[in-house]
Amino acid sequence: MSQRTLGLIMNGVSGRMGVNQHLIRSVAAIRAQGGVLMSDGSRVMLDPVLVSRTGEKVKALAEQHGGLRWTTDLDAEIASPRNHIFFDTATTQMRPTLLEKAIHAGKHIYCEKPIATNLAEALKICRLAKQKGVKNGTVQDKLFLPGLQKIKLLRDSGFFGRIFAVRGEFGYWVFEGDWGQPAQRPSWNYRSEEGGGIVLDMVCHWRYVLDNLFGEVKSVSCLGATHIPKRWDESGKPYDATADDAAYATFELDGGPEHGTIVAQVNSSWCTRVRRDDLATFHVDGTLGSAVAGLTDCRIQPRAATPKPVWNPDVPQSIDFYDTWQRVPQNATYDNAFKVEWELFIRHLFDGTPFPWDLVAGAKGVQLAEAGLQSWAERRWVDVPPLAV
């Protein structure tokens, strides 16, 4: 059985997301399993080079994972013929410039979302990639989570009947950084001047989730907020939070002939205390049944098993509503969501299999985030037209 080697630039991989999801649980896991299996029986082994501005940090990271290549010279790695893919998970503000440089060097592109901080830059990158003929992809990991995979199965099986509403709740309390409790997220997330803000970060996710599972987003009404105006950074110094830390959005979806108009409401917050099944949950209502999915589990309530509550505020509620839902069984094996998409992208490169989650899909996320920010600023609904790339 033949094996090919794929040189992979991993830029910004020393951050939390880069280390945990992309290096350890994706690339290192793929290397440990002997590469990615192709349709002809051959395998593609990944040869990553870790890139960071901090040499000692990235050197230690490379040594921890079997003596991987590492460098602080990104330009040299982009120019090297040894590398075939440029992957970026560094700051959003620098991403368009780095992607442009890599595309001009003929590298295939795979990157985290958002692919830019504004739609104009996102479309410029999409058009350049198309012009240069490089294959490209955007991380859209939540589609491959077990909970949402179960929602997809229910949808495809006709369980819901006509879907008419989706309600999403995402978030948790991110500590301010004082009281001796360091924040769980980096401080730049709360500085708009550094590309922070939950609308830009999370609405990009909701675009691909809604588009792929329920219906294309046609319009948005969004209200953002900065509920916690003062936080403390990684060194314990206080700073003004200039970016939004919560977003309350309603989306109008085109569910096609089968479902018609679907209303989706998604709250995103880094300042909410969790009392639900998971850090992110999606509640889907249809004429024949409803489902609630978290990251891994999914529970359903078909029409025939729906309880009949009666409003009476004068007596305690007699129905245990949580107990009236049935858990969807774990009838399949689910791999790490990030790893699944990595493998699909690599098969796309070598086998030519379809990969719809490209840079244009990433640009759609930026488009919706930008429309959400416009809606907030102008206090009105904003239509989301098809993208011309």
Helices and strands as residue ranges (DSSP letters): E 3-11, H 16-17, I 18-28, H 29-32, E 36-37, E 43-51, H 55-64, E 69-71, H 74-79, E 85-88, H 95-104, E 108-111, H 119-132, E 136-138, G 141-144, H 146-157, E 163-171, G 187-190, G 192-194, H 198-213, E 216-225, E 230-232, E 238-240, E 246-254, H 256-259, E 261-269, E 280-286, E 289-293, E 298-302, G 303-305, G 321-324, E 326-327, H 337-351, H 359-378, E 382-383
